[in-house]
Amino acid sequence: MSSRSRRVTRSPRRRWLLGLLVMIGSALVYSLPSETWIRRDDAERPWTRAELATLASLSAIRQPRPSRSNRVSEDEGAADLGRRLFFDTRLSGDGKVSCATCHQAERYFTDGLSSSIGIQIVARNAPTLIGIQDSPFYYWDGRKDSLWSQAMAPFEVEAEMGTTRVAVLRVVHERYREPFEALFGKLPPLDDKTRFPTEARPIPEDPVHPHAKAWKRMSPEDRESITRAFVNVGKCIAAYERKLLPGEAPFDRYVQALLSSDPAENPKAEAELSPAAIRGLRAFIGKAGCIHCHNGPLFTDESFHNTGLPLPSPEAIPERARAQGAWQVLADPFRSDGRYSDDPEPNPDLIFLNPGFEDLLGAYKTPTLRNIAKTGPYGHAGQIASLSAMIEHYRKLPLAKFLGHRDLILKPLDPSVRTSDLVAFLQSLTGPLPAEELLSGQ
């Protein structure tokens, strides 16, 4: 029999053997852990041009714009004075609490608590101050529309710093008079105890409070001079807080290497993020849909959403949240286009703000995801202990007891998205703390 004939007679056996090998190979591939299968399809595939453009938009950290309503927002002297005021416990009612009590530098300017503790326990979780410079609204419910007006508010909240504007200015008068007057001119003559009581502040909701009575006894002119000086304390603290910018994170270095025209940069990109983090990033901007609300270089749309978070406790009452905050900011005497602003042009964010809009009911501010792995627990009341638990909330979107309706853009997380991948990506958003000279009052 010729060699050609032998090859022909063996070919059916070979085809059968080849088919068997294919079946075995397929079985082996499909028996591999799903993470291995996803890695080949997702972590290693090239980014499209559209995806690269999206990544570039997330990594372009910029310097904050000068504040329209705060003329000392870029003043180094004001920022240095604001830094010292931020860490000074003498500015509180009990002499033990400062801004840094709830915004601790080593914790990325949070406190690690579900509900912050000033002089008393407060209702909300303290958000980070890193990256808040250009926000149009502050607090979880957006009841303030400038950084300086937010900085003023805790002083006169009894559960937070529990003091008064007159008492705050007494400390400034005694400890910081020279740098303050160099910026803003003469302080009121606080040595005159007949004109300026030890403690006084307006309390419209409690006019018989001793502090309110003391405030009422002051002349209108003295009340105005105290209030304007108190506003300037807030503007100095804001000038300091504007320096608390996010540092470069592994995610940023990954994107920079991807966008580089130098082919040698590609291995550097791969070294910055793990395969899990890359898969998480792809899901974040893709099928997980996180980018709809967490976009831009700070990973926030600076807006407000009702995400159906659980109540902090069974006995807690659902809050009106943004619906209430909108009314408050419109009525705020310290709004950014009011009489105490340094440029009181109408603020378009307030002109078109409608507190009665139904989507505001139960909605809270979208937090930045920069340094998110360092700033838990999560949610406006710290209801969620970990990043994994927060992702699982979006996976299930339970029918929680809340006011209003859950944001219509929200849908349960795609089952193919791994929680561990999204957590790995979110961890890659952690950068260094701000410069050491900004981390204490010394």
N, C-alpha and C positions, 0 to 999 in steps of 0.2 A: 504493500500500500504506500502510495506516495506521501511525502511530508505534507503536501497541500491537503490531501484527503484526511490525514490525521487532524490537521487544524480544524477542518470543517466539522468532523465528528465530535471534537471536544468543545466547540463553541457553545452549544446549549448548556453544558455543565458550567462553563465559565460565566455565562449570562446568569444562570441560577445562583452561582456563588457571589457574583457582583451584587445581585438583588438582595441576597441575604446580608451582605456587608452593609449595604445602604440602610436596610431595616434596622440592623444592630446599631449603626451609627446614629440614625435618627432617634432611636430609643435612648441612646446615651445622652444626646444633646437635650432631649426633652426631660431627661431625668436630672439634669444639672439644676442647682438652685436657681430660682428665678432671677436672683441678683446677678448671676453670671450672664444669663441670657440678656438681661436689660443692659448690662455694661457694654456688651458688644454692640447693641443696637443704639444705645443712647449716649453713654459717656464718651464713646470714641468717635462718633460720627462728626464730621465738620459742621461748624455753625454756618447758617445761611447768612446772606448779607442783611436781611431784615432782622434776624436775631442779633447780629453784631451791632446793628444800630440801636437796638433796644438795650443791649448790655452797656453800650457807650453812654446812653442817657441815664443809666443807673449809677454810673461810676464818676460822673463829672462833678465832684464836690467843689463848691465855689465859695468865695468870701461873701459874707452877708452884705446886702445893700445898705447904705447909710439909712438910718431911721428918719423918716420924714417928720415924725412928731417929737423927736428927741435930739436937740441940737448938740448934746455932748456925747452922742452915741459912739463917735469915733475918737473922742478925746482921751489920751492916755492918762492924764491926771484924774479924770472922772472914773475911768476903769480901775485905776489903782485904789482910789477911795472906795469905790463900790466893792472891790474885793475885800477890803478890810471890814466894811460894814456887813458883808455877807456872812463872815465868820464870827462876828462879835455877839456873844451871848448877852451882853449888857443891854441890847436893844429889845429884850423880851421882858414880860411882866415879872417872871420869877428869876431872871438873871441866869438862866440855865439853857435857854433855847436860842438857836440862831437859824438863819436860812439853811445852814449846813447841817442842821440836825436831821432834816428830812431829805436833804440833797447832799449826801456824803460823797466827797470827791473820790475816795477809794472804791466806792460802789458805782462808779460812773454817774454820780450825782443823783442817786436814788437812795433808799434806805433798806431795801430787802424785806419790807413788811407789807402785808396785805393792806392794812390801814395804817397810815403814818401816825406817829405820836409826837405831838408838840408838847404843849402844857397838858393837853388831854389827848385822847384818841380821836382822830378825825375820821370822816366817812370814806375818804378816797385813798387810793394808792398814789404815791408820789412818782410822777413820770420823770424821766431823765431830763436834764437841762442841756445835754450835749446835742447840738444841732437844731435848737428851737428858735434861732435868731430871726428868721424871716417868716415865721408863722403868722397868718392873719388873725388867728384866735388862740387863746390860752385857756388852760384848765380843760378837764375832760368834757365839760359842757360848753366851752367857748364863751364864758361870761366876761372875759376881758379881751380887748383887741389890740393891746400893745404890751411889749415886754415890761415897760416901766410901770404901767398900771397894775400888771400882775404882781410885780415885785413889791408894790406897796401893800397889797391886800392882806397878806398873812399877819402883818403887825397888829392889826386891829380886830382879828378874829380871836375870840377868847380861847378856843381850843387849840389854836396854833401858837401864836407868840404872845397873845394876851396883853398887849400894851396899848398905848395911845399915841397919836401923832405928836402931842406936846411932849410926852415922855421920851419918844425917839429923838426929837430935836434937842432935848436937854443933853442927851448923851453926845450928840453931834456937837453941840455948843461947848461941852466940856472936853471932848477928846479929839474932835476933828475940825475944829473951827477954822483954822488957817487954810487947809486945802479946800474946804467947802466954800469959804468966802472968796477965795481966789477964783473959783469957778462961777459963783452965782451972786456975789455981792453980800452985803451985810445980812446976818441972821437977825430975826426978831430979838429984842432985848429981854432974853429969858431970865436975866437976873432980877427983873421986876416981878416979884411974886404976886403983887396985887393985880397985875394985868394978866399974868400967865400962871394958872394953877399948875400944880405938880403933874396932874393927869387930867386930860380932857380930850374928848373926841365926840363927833356927832353920832348919835344912835337913833335914827328916825323911828325904828320899831320899838324902842324902849326909852321914851323921853324922860322917865323918872330915874333912870340909872344915874348914879353919882357922877360918872364921867360925862354923861349927856347934860346934866344940870350944870356942871362946871363949864362945859363948852358954851352953853347958852348964856352964861353970865359974862362971857368975854364980849368985847365990842366986835361988830361986824368987820372992822378993819383988821383987828388982831387975829380974828378967825381966818381971814383971807391970807394974811401974811404967813401964818402957821401952815396953812394948807399948801400954799405955793412952795414953801421950803420943804415940806414933807414930800411933795411931788418930785422935787429935785433929788431927794434921797433915793426914790425909786428909779430915777433916770441914771443915777450913778451906778446902782446895782445892775441895771440893765446894760450899761456900758461894759461892765465886767462880764456879765453872762454872755454877751455877744462874742466874747473871745473863746468860749467853750465849743470849739469846732471838732467834728469827728476826725479822727486820725485815719491814715491809710490802712485798710484792712486787707487780708489775703485776697478777698474778692476783687478789690481794686487792682492789685498787682496782676492778678490773673487776666483781667480785662485789658490792662495796659499791654501785657505781653501778647495777647491775642490780636490786638489792633496794631501792633508794631509791624512795620514793613520789613524788618530784619528777620529772616527765617530762623536765625539763631535764638530768637526770643521764644519760639514755640515750646521748646522743652521747659523753659522757665514757667510758662503758663501752666503746664501739666504738673509742675512741682508745687504750685501754690494751692491747688484744690484737689481733694481726693476724688476718686471716681464717684463716690456716693454724693459728695457735694455738687459735682457737675450734674449728676442726674437730678438732684434736688433743684438746681438752678434752672435746668431745662423745664422741669415741671412747674416751677414758680412762675416763669414767664409764659408757660404754655398751658397744658391741660389742667393744672391745678387752679389757674386763674387768679393767683394771689396778686398779680401785678395790677389788676383792675383798681385796687385801693392802695396798694403799697408800691407806688411808682416814684420816679424822680430820684435824684441822688440821695435823698434822705429816706427813701422807701415809704413815703406817705403822700396821700393826695391832699393832706391838710383839711380834709372834710370830715363829715360826721355820718356814722352808719349805725343802724340797729342790727346787731349781729346775733341777737337772741342769747346773749350770755346768761348763765344762771344767776339767780339772786345770791348775794353773799351769805345769806343765812335764811332758814325757813321763815323766820318772822319778819324779814326785811320787806319793805314796801317798794314796789317798782317806782322808779323815778321818771320824771318828765324829761330829764337830761337836757339835750340840746334845745328842746322847745322852751324850757325854763331859762337856760343860759342865754338864748336869743333875746328874750324880754329883758334880762338883766343888763346885757351889754348895751342895748339901745337906751336904757335909762341911766347908764353909768355916768356920773359927773366927770369921771376921768377917761372917757372914751377918747380915741385917738384924734378925733376931729372936734373936740370940745375946747373949752376955754383954757385948759391947762396944757394943751398941745402947743408945741413950738411951731407948728405949721397947720393951723386948723382948717385945712381944705376938706370939703366933704369926702368921706371915705366911701367909695362905691360898694365895699363889702357890707356896709351898714345901710346904705340907701336901698338896696334891693333885698335886705334881710326880712323874711316874713316868718315871725314866730309861730303863726298859725298853720304853716305848711305841715301837712300830716306826716311827711317823711322825717321830720325833726323829732317826733315824739319817741322817746326811748333811745335816741341815737347818741353815740359818744364819739369822741375824736379818734381818728386813725393815728395810732402811735407810730413814731419812727421805728424802723427795724435795725437801724445802726446800733451796734453793741447790744442787741436784744438778748443774747445769751447771758449777759452780765446784769440784766436789769429786772429779773423776775421778782416776785410773782407777777402775773399778767391779768389784764382787765382793769376797768376803772376802780374796782374794789378789791383787786388782787384775788379774784375768785379762782383763778387757774394757776396751779402750782408750777407747771413746767411747760416747756415748749412742746413736748410730745403731747401733753394733755390738751394744749390749745389746738394743735393740729387735729387731734381726735374730735374735738368739738366741731370743727369744720367738716370733718368726715361724716359725722352723724347729724349735725344741725338739729338737735332735739327740740321739741316744742316746749320751750321754757315759758315760764309765767313772766310776761313783760308787757309794757304798754306799747301801743302802736303796732306796727307790723314789721317783721324782719325784712331787711333790705332785699329788694326784688332781684338784685344781681347775684345773690348768694345761692349756690346750689351745693349739694353734698359733694365732698371731694371725690374725684375720680378714683375708683377702687385700685387702679393700677399704680397710683402714686404711693410710694413708700414713705411712711412717717419718718423713718430713720434718714432717708435721703434729704427731705426738707429740713430736718434738724441739722444735718451736716452742713447744708448750705447756709442756714441762718447763723450757725457758729462761725462761718467764714466772714461774717460782717463785723466781727469784733476787731477794733483797732486799738491803738495805744491811748492811754489817758492824755488829756491836754498837758501842756508844758508844766513842769513841776512848780514853777513860780506862781501858777494859777490855782494850786491845790490847797493852799492854806492862807490864813490871814496874816502870816508873819512877814 
